[in-house]
Amino acid sequence: TTTSNNSIKVPKKSVSTADPSEETIAIFGAHGVTGQYFLQLAMEAGYKVRAMVLPGVEMEDVDVGSDNLRLITGSFDEDEKV
Protein backbone atom coordinates (compact mmCIF):
# COMPACT_ATOMS: atom_id res chain seq x y z
CA THR A 1 0.00 0.00 0.00
CA THR A 2 1.24 3.51 -0.69
CA THR A 3 0.39 6.95 0.53
CA SER A 4 0.22 9.73 -2.01
CA ASN A 5 0.98 13.33 -1.13
CA ASN A 6 0.65 15.32 -4.36
CA SER A 7 2.82 13.28 -6.72
CA ILE A 8 5.05 11.63 -4.09
CA LYS A 9 4.28 8.00 -3.34
CA VAL A 10 5.64 6.53 -0.12
CA PRO A 11 5.30 2.83 0.66
CA LYS A 12 3.64 2.20 4.01
CA LYS A 13 6.28 0.18 5.82
CA SER A 14 7.38 0.05 9.41
CA VAL A 15 10.61 -1.11 10.97
CA SER A 16 8.72 -1.69 14.21
CA THR A 17 6.38 -4.57 14.89
CA ALA A 18 4.70 -2.65 17.73
CA ASP A 19 1.25 -1.17 17.46
CA PRO A 20 1.73 2.45 16.27
CA SER A 21 -0.71 3.71 18.90
CA GLU A 22 1.77 2.55 21.56
CA GLU A 23 4.77 4.31 19.98
CA THR A 24 5.74 7.97 20.31
CA ILE A 25 7.59 9.86 17.59
CA ALA A 26 9.40 13.19 18.06
CA ILE A 27 9.42 15.57 15.09
CA PHE A 28 11.60 18.67 15.21
CA GLY A 29 10.72 21.43 12.78
CA ALA A 30 7.15 20.19 12.37
CA HIS A 31 6.19 23.59 10.93
CA GLY A 32 8.40 23.16 7.83
CA VAL A 33 7.45 21.43 4.59
CA THR A 34 9.27 18.18 5.41
CA GLY A 35 8.23 18.25 9.06
CA GLN A 36 4.57 18.73 8.16
CA TYR A 37 4.79 15.84 5.70
CA PHE A 38 6.20 13.45 8.32
CA LEU A 39 3.75 14.75 10.94
CA GLN A 40 0.86 13.95 8.60
CA LEU A 41 2.19 10.45 7.88
CA ALA A 42 2.77 9.70 11.57
CA MET A 43 -0.68 10.93 12.60
CA GLU A 44 -2.40 8.97 9.80
CA ALA A 45 -0.54 5.82 10.88
CA GLY A 46 -1.80 6.28 14.45
CA TYR A 47 1.44 7.22 16.23
CA LYS A 48 1.56 9.50 19.24
CA VAL A 49 3.57 12.54 18.15
CA ARG A 50 5.51 15.20 20.04
CA ALA A 51 6.17 17.96 17.56
CA MET A 52 8.42 20.97 18.11
CA VAL A 53 7.57 24.21 16.30
CA LEU A 54 9.12 27.65 16.44
CA PRO A 55 7.39 30.33 18.54
CA GLY A 56 4.75 32.27 16.61
CA VAL A 57 4.19 29.57 13.98
CA GLU A 58 0.57 28.62 13.25
CA MET A 59 -0.12 24.96 12.46
CA GLU A 60 -3.12 25.43 10.16
CA ASP A 61 -3.51 22.02 8.53
CA VAL A 62 -2.93 19.99 11.69
CA ASP A 63 -5.52 18.56 14.07
CA VAL A 64 -4.04 20.27 17.14
CA GLY A 65 -6.92 18.92 19.23
CA SER A 66 -5.87 15.31 18.67
CA ASP A 67 -5.06 13.28 21.79
CA ASN A 68 -2.13 11.81 19.83
CA LEU A 69 -0.42 15.17 19.23
CA ARG A 70 1.52 17.32 21.64
CA LEU A 71 2.87 20.56 20.15
CA ILE A 72 5.92 22.00 21.88
CA THR A 73 6.81 25.61 21.10
CA GLY A 74 10.51 26.32 21.32
CA SER A 75 13.88 25.93 19.65
CA PHE A 76 16.97 23.74 19.91
CA ASP A 77 18.76 26.20 22.19
CA GLU A 78 16.14 25.58 24.91
CA ASP A 79 17.54 22.35 26.40
CA GLU A 80 14.57 21.78 28.70
CA LYS A 81 12.22 21.56 25.70
CA VAL A 82 14.38 19.24 23.61
Secondary structure, DSSP 4 states (H G I P E B T S, - for coil): -EEEETTEEEE---S--S-GGG-EEEEETTTSHHHHHHHHHHHHHT-EEEEEE-TT---TTS-TT-TTEEEEE--TT-TTT-
